[in-house]
Amino acid sequence: MSKSFKFISVIIALLMIAVLFSGCTKSNSTSASSDTIKVGALFELTGGVATFGTSSYNGAKLYIDEINKNGGVLGKKIVLLKADNKSQTDESINQATKLIQQDKVIAILGPVTSTDVKAASSVAMQNHIPLITGSATAVDVTVDPITKKVKNEIFRACFIDPYQGSVMAQFASEKLNAKTAVVYIDDKSDYSKGLAQSFKEQFEKLGGKVIDTEAYVAGDQDFKAALTKIKGLNPDVIFVPGYYQETGKITKQARDMGITATFLGGDGWDSPDLVKIAGESALNNVYFSNHFINTDPDKTVQDFKKKYTETYGVEPDAMAALAYDSAGMLVQTIKDANSTEPAKIIEALSKLKNFKGVTGTITINSDHNPVKSAVIIELKDGKQNFVEKVASQ
């Protein structure tokens, strides 16, 4: 074999290695060269908050189906890849890893809870893939609690915990004329503790007094000991910033014990299963904050309600609406960026303004949170009734 032939052979071999290596290191934006755009739908489809996860997935899918029916985005159809984190943080990491590294999604919609989102976010951030949650309301979902730096890849369609707690404190003080309150929190939940802190700060700023704080843990069944103490204190309002599985039991047991105080909560109360757990009669004199109510007369809301109900046979809840808006935010920013490259989508998301969603008109601020109003909902015999839209002072 001549030296020149050997040299040419070496060059060819090196070129082949380079081609193979480049194929192994292609980013998730390679889907831009195909006829489809892969998007992950990572939700709690089984486990403790499966009701929320299922509604969220349905909302996101409805929006994506509408877009595909109308030709897709940038001339391409969106493939929504369904993933179940089983309401677990470990599985949130596992499924996010699979969606990004194996399925090559360009973005992730979900999960639902703050704890699960923070778990999945670690993977999204490492791989520089945008993640949009509809419903994770803890402050540190988008801002690192230690460095105070904004998490570049993480966005949301919902307002944050301090906003919810502050809104409910304002409503209790100004509309219910409450002077005293007890806060009853899930001591292991970032969501619950975040709402509780902001409620206390705003309520006392407005002249009220939080006279006691009690704690439970998700999964508890018997709340009578704490409720007995609360009954003796006779507060004007009882703020329970938890999820429906426990808040339903707490409300039922409280009413059975003769506690008549007004119950207040956050968006974690919003589930059709709440009435099944607490019973209709227990769910009176109850108010909670939310991002959406399907009795809002706004045409955008009513159009969404009609489409969702026709598709799934049930009316949409806030989780469905927020996930629908999350999908809408993603599609809008793909259009704005004129690209499916994750980095360009992230940049477009950070600049999103006046996006008309079913939960309101959304502008993303510097902390990657939406600027919009909250809805106050009253329960009467378990039925949700629109009270008002409010912006925290």
N, C-alpha and C positions, 0 to 999 in steps of 0.2 A: 504493500500500500504506500503510495507516494505521500510526501509530507503535505503537499497541497491538498490532497484528498482527505488526509487526517484532519487538517485544519478546517476544511469545509464541514466534515462530519461533526467536529466539536461545535462549530457555530450552529449547525442545525439542531444539535442536541440541546444547546443552551436556549435556543429560541423555543423549542418545544416545552422545556421546563418553565420558561417565562409565561407561555400561554396557559399552561396548566395552573401555575401559581395565581395568575390573574383571575382565572375562573373560580378558584377557591376563595378569593378575597373580594368578590363583587359585593357591593352594598345592596341593601334591600331596595334601592331605587332601580334595580335591574328590571323590576316589574313594569317600569315605564316603557320598556321595549316590547312588551307583550300586549295582548288584547284585553287584559284584565288588570285591575288594581286590587291587591290583597290587603284587607283590613281585618285586624283581630277584634273579636267581640268577646272580651274576657269578663264574665259575670258569675255571680253566686247562684248557679242554677239548681244546686242542691245544698243541703245543710241549713244552718240556723236562719239565714235571711234569704232563703230561696224565693220567697214571694217578691221581694224587692228585685232580686236578680232576674227573675223571669219577666217581670214587667219591663225592666230596663232593656233586656235583650229584644223583647217584642217591639219596643219603641224604636230602637236603633235599626232593627230589621225593616220596619215599616218605612222609615225614611230612605234607606238604601234601596229597597224594592221600588219605591216611587222614582228615585233617580234613574235606576236601571231601565224602568219602563219608559222613561222619557229620553233614552239614548245614552245614559251614563254621564260621565264627566271627562272632559278632554277627549271625547270620542271613545271612551273605554268603559266597560261594565265593571262594577265593583263586586268583588267576591268577599262576602262577610264570613270569616272563619270563626266558628263557634267554639268557645272554650269554657269549661266549668272549673272554677277554683274551689268548689265544694264549701264555700264560706270559710276557707282556711288560708292563713298567710303563707305557709309552706307551699301549698298548691298554687297560690297566686304567683309565686316565684317560678315554680316549675312550668306552669302554663304560659307565662309571659316569655320565658326562655324558649319554649317550643315554638311559639308563634313567631318570634323574631328570628331565631337562629335556624330553625328547620323550615317553617312555612314562609319566611321572608316577607312578612307584612311590612307595610310602610308606616302604619300607625296602629294604635290600640285604642278601642273604646271601652271604658270601664276601668276597674271594677266599681262596685257600689259603695262599700264602706271605706272609711278613712284608713283603717288598719290594713285592709287588703290592698288598697291603692298604694300605700307607702311601700308595701312589700314588692308589688309589681313594678313600681317606679324605679326601684334600684336597678332592675334589669333594663328598663327602657332608657334610663340615663346612661348606663354603661355602653349601650349600643346606639345612642343618639337617635332614638325613635320617639316621635311625639305620642303622648298618652293624654287622652281627654276623658275625664270622669264626669259623669252627670251629677253625682250625688255625694261625693266625699267632701265633707264640710270642715274638717279639722284644718287649722291654720297651717300646720307644718306639712300639709300635702304638697303645697307649691313653694314654700319657703323653708329652707333649712333652719331648724330651731337653734343651732349652735353658731353657724357662720352668718345667719340672717341673709344669706344669698338666695336669690330666686332660682328655683330648679328649672333650668332652661327648657327641658322637654315636657314639663308637666303643666296641664291646663285643666280648667273645669267650667261647667255650665251653671253651677249652683253657687249661691252666696255662702259665706263661711260661718263657722260656729259663733264667733263673737257677734256677728250681725244678727243671727237668730236669737241668741240670748238677750241681746240688747233690745231687739224689737219686742220680745215678749215682756221684758221688764217695763218698757215704755208703755205697752198696752195695759199691763196690770196696774200701773200707777195712774195713767191718765184716763183710761176708759173704764176700768173696774174700780178705781179709787182705793186700791189695795194699799194697806200700810204695813202689813206684816206678811212674811213669806217663809216657808220651809222649802229647802232644796233637797231632793231625794235622788241621788246619783248612782249610776253603775260605776263603781270604783275602779274597774278594770278597763273602762272604755274611754279612749281619747275623745271620741265624739261627745260623750256625756259630760266629761269633765270640762271640755271646752265651752259648751253651752252654759254650764253651771257657773263658771267663773265670770263670764261676761254678763250673765243675768244678775248676779250678786253686785257686781260693780255698778251697773247702770241703775238697778233698783235702789240701791243706797244713795247713789248720786242724785236721784230724783226725790229723795226724802223718805223712802221706805226702809225697812229693817229686815234682814234675813235673820230669823231668831233661832234657826237650827239647820244643820246639814246632816242627813242620814245617808247611809250607803248600802247597796246590795251588789250582787254579782250576777251577770247574765247566767240564766239557768236556775236561779233560785225559784222556789215555789211558794214558800210561806213568808209573808211580809208583815205578819201581825205584830211582832214585837216592835218594830220601828213605827208602824202605824198607830199602835197604842200610845206611844210617846208623842207622836204628832197630834193625835186627837186631844191629848191633854194640853197641848200648847195653843190649840184653836187658832191657827193662822188664817189670814184672809185668803191666801192662795198657796197651793202646793205645786212647785215646779219640778216636774219629773222628765228630765231630758234623756230619755232612753228609747229603746226600740219596743215595738208593739207587743212582742212576746211577753215581756215583763210588765210594761205599762198597763196592759189589759188586765193582768192579774192583780196588780197593785190597786187599780181603780175599783175593780170588783170587790176585793177584800175590804177596801176603805169604805165603800158604800154599804157593804154588809155590816160593818162595824158602826154605822151611823155617822160617818164623817161626811159633812155636807159642803166643805170648803171647795172653792173653784180649783180645778186641776188645770195646769198649763203644761205644754210640752213643745217639742220641736218636730221636725219633719219625720222623725222616727216613729211617730204615732200613725202615720199614713199607711194603712194596710186594710184591705177588706177583712182580714182575719182578726182585726181588733175587736169587732163586734162579736165574733164567734167566741172569743176568749172572755171578754168582759160582760157581754150581754147588753142589750139595748138600754135597759133601765139604768144601768150604772153610768152610761155615757151621756149624761146631761151635766150642764154647767162645766163643760170642758172646752178649752180653746187650745189650738196649737198653730205654730207658724209653718208655712209651707211655701213652696216655689210655684205652686199651681193648684187650681181647682177647676174641674171640668164643667162647672156651672157658670163660670165666667162668661158673660155675654159677648166678649170679644170674638169677632168673626174668625180670626186665626185659630183660637181655641176651639170654637165650635166645629170648624172644618176638620181639625185634627181629631176631635172626639168622634165625629161621624165615621171617618176613615178607620180609626182604631177599633171602634165597636163593630163595624161591619167585618173587619178582618179577623178579630179574635173572639168576638161574642161577649166581651165584657167592656165596661167603660174604662178609659185610661186613668191611672193614678199619676201622682207627681213623678215617680220614678220613670214611668214610661215617657212622660213629656220631656224630662230632663235628658234622657238618653236619645230621644228623637232630636232634641236641640244639639246634643253633642255630635251626633252624626251630621247634622246640618252645618255646624261650625267646621267640621273637617272638610266636607265637600266644598263649602264656600271658600276655604283657604287654599284648597287644591286649585280652584278656579283663579283665586287672587294671585297665587304663585305661578300659575300656568305650568305647574310641574307636579310630579309625584315624588320628587326627591325629599326625603324627610327633613333635611336642613332647611329647605326653602319653605316647606309647610310650617315648620316651627317659627320661622321668621314671620310668615303671614299671620299665624295665630296670635303672635305677640302684638300685631298691629290691627287686629280685628276691631271694627267699629260699627255700631248701629246694625248689628245682625238681628233681623226680625225673627224671633223664635216664638214658640207657643208659650214659653214661660216668661216672655218679656223681650224687650229690646236689649241686646247684649253688646257691651263694649268691654274689651279686656283691659284691665289696668296693669300697672307695672309689676304687680305681684302675681300676675296671670289669673286673677279672679275677675268674674263678671260684675259690672256695675248695673244693678237693677233693683226693683222693689220686692218686698216679701208680701205674702198673702196671709191674712189671719182667718182661720176657719173655726167655726163653732160646731160642736156636736150636740144634736138634739135627738134623743133616743137612738143614738148611734149614727144618725144621718148627718153628713157633712153639709154645712151651710156657709156660703161666702159671707164674710163680715166686712173686710176692707183690705185695701192694699196700703202698705206703709213703708216709709223709708226711715231708717234709724237716724236719730239726731246725732 
